[in-house]
Structures are given as C-alpha cells and as structure tokens.
Amino acid sequence: MEENKKETLDDSKNFKKGFFKKVWYSVFKIERYPEMATEGVARALTYLTKLAIIIAIIVSARNYIPN
C-alpha cells in the first residue's frame, strides 16, 4: 500500500516537469526519452512548438544585432 502511494507521487512528479527541464533532458539526458514519450502526443507537440518559437526568436533577434 505504501509503495503504491510512493509510485503515484513519483509518477505525478515526473509528469509535471517544466519546459526548461524538458529541454535539458532532451539535450543532455537521452536515457530519459522513454519518460518523455509517455506524456502523449499533445504534450510533445506543445513542447516542440515552444521550442520552435524560442529558436525563431533567437534567429530573428540575431538578424537585428549589428555585426
């Protein structure tokens, strides 16, 4: 009984990772990919969209900085 509660807490804790933690895991912690894959397609698309927006902002800001 005690172990089930602990597993449930650990599972809910894993699913509530912040965006930057997910970026960190996707770049440096390849062994965590299966955990991220269990979050579902909707979360994956949201993550990829946020990542694409951030990259687009960085690239476009780079064009405005004088060399």
C-alpha positions as CSV (number, residue, x, y, z in Angstrom):
1,M,0.0,0.0,0.0
2,E,2.8,2.4,1.0
3,E,4.7,1.6,-2.2
4,N,1.7,2.3,-4.4
5,K,1.3,5.8,-2.9
6,K,5.0,6.4,-3.4
7,E,4.8,5.3,-7.1
8,T,1.8,7.5,-7.7
9,L,3.6,10.5,-6.2
10,D,6.7,9.8,-8.3
11,D,4.6,9.4,-11.5
12,S,2.8,12.7,-10.9
13,K,6.1,14.4,-10.1
14,N,7.6,13.1,-13.4
15,F,4.7,14.4,-15.5
16,K,4.9,17.9,-14.1
17,K,8.4,18.8,-15.5
18,G,8.9,22.4,-16.6
19,F,9.7,23.4,-20.1
20,F,13.3,24.2,-19.5
21,K,13.8,20.9,-17.6
22,K,12.4,19.1,-20.6
23,V,14.8,20.9,-22.9
24,W,17.7,19.9,-20.6
25,Y,16.6,16.3,-20.6
26,S,16.2,16.3,-24.4
27,V,19.7,17.6,-24.9
28,F,21.7,16.0,-22.2
29,K,19.8,13.1,-20.7
30,I,19.0,10.8,-23.6
31,E,18.1,8.0,-21.3
32,R,15.0,10.0,-20.2
33,Y,13.4,9.9,-23.7
34,P,11.1,7.0,-22.7
35,E,9.7,9.0,-19.8
36,M,9.0,12.0,-22.1
37,A,7.4,9.7,-24.7
38,T,4.8,8.5,-22.2
39,E,3.5,12.1,-21.8
40,G,1.5,11.8,-25.1
41,V,1.3,13.4,-28.5
42,A,-0.4,16.7,-27.4
43,R,2.4,17.4,-24.9
44,A,5.1,16.6,-27.4
45,L,3.6,18.9,-29.9
46,T,3.3,21.7,-27.3
47,Y,6.9,21.1,-26.4
48,L,8.1,21.2,-30.0
49,T,6.0,24.3,-30.7
50,K,7.5,26.2,-27.8
51,L,11.0,25.1,-28.8
52,A,10.4,26.3,-32.4
53,I,9.2,29.6,-31.2
54,I,12.2,30.1,-29.0
55,I,14.6,29.2,-31.8
56,A,12.7,31.5,-34.2
57,I,13.1,34.4,-31.7
58,I,16.8,33.8,-31.3
59,V,17.4,33.6,-35.0
60,S,15.4,36.7,-35.8
61,A,16.9,38.6,-33.0
62,R,20.3,37.7,-34.4
63,N,19.4,39.5,-37.6
64,Y,18.8,42.7,-35.7
65,I,22.1,42.7,-33.8
66,P,24.8,44.7,-35.8
67,N,28.0,42.8,-36.6
